[in-house]
Structures are given as C-alpha cells and as structure tokens.
C-alpha cells in the first residue's frame, strides 16, 4: 500500500492543528484554540479520505488479480 497526497497533507494539517489548539489553550486564547481544533478535525478527515483512496486502489488491484486467468 502506498501513500498519497491526501494522507500526507491531512496528517500534517492534523498535527499543526493540534499544536495551534494547545498553544491557544496555553496562552488563554480561545479563538486560536478553536481554530486549531477545526484544523485538526479537517486534517483527520482529509487523512481518512486518503486512507480510503488507498484501500480502494488496493481492492481494485486485488480484484484485477483475481479475475485474470
């Protein structure tokens, strides 16, 4: 199984969102904390989409192998 752009970008966005969330909490800035939570959630969804794409590709390859004589 490979790695695609959505997986990488999603996990990077997830990590930066977590950092922003914690930084906002530490300095007492609820707006930055909320922005970080949103960014983290979007990153999680994007990474999940990338994971689903890879599973789909893998299933297509497996099905193709099974149908060949």
N, C-alpha and C positions, 0 to 999 in steps of 0.2 A: 504494500500500500504506500502511495506517495504522499506528498504534502502539497497542498495548493495554496494559492494566494489568500483565499478567504480564511483558511486555518491560521496562517501566519499573522495576517492583519488583525484578525479577531482576537488572537491571544495577546498581541501587542497592545491593542486598544483596551482589552480587559485588564492588563497589568497597569497601564498608565492610568486607567480609571480608578483602580484600587489605590494607587499612590495619591491621586488627587483627592479621593474620598478621605483617606487617612490624614493627609495634610490639612484638609479643610476642618476635620474634626479636631486636630491638634491645635490649630490656631484659632478655633472657635468661629469659623466662617461657614455657616450652614449652606450658603449658596454654593460654595466650592465643593462642599461635601456632597450635596445633591447632584451637582454636575458630574462628579466622579462616579457616583452610583449609576447614573444614567449611562455614562460612557462605558462603565464596566458591564452593564447589562447588554448594551448594544454589542460589545465585543464578544460576550458569551454567545449571543445569538448568531453573530457572524461566524464564529469558530464552529458552532454547531452546524451551520449551513455548509461550511467547508467539509466537516466530517461526513455529513450526509452525502455530499457530492462524491467523496472518495469511496464511501460504501457502495454507492450506486455504480460507479465505474468498476469496482471490484466485482460486483454481482453481474454486471454485463459481461465482463471478461470471463467469469466462471461459466455463465450460461453459454457463451460462444464456444468455449472449450467443450462443453457437454454436448453441443449439437453437431460438432464436426465428426465426420465418420472416421 
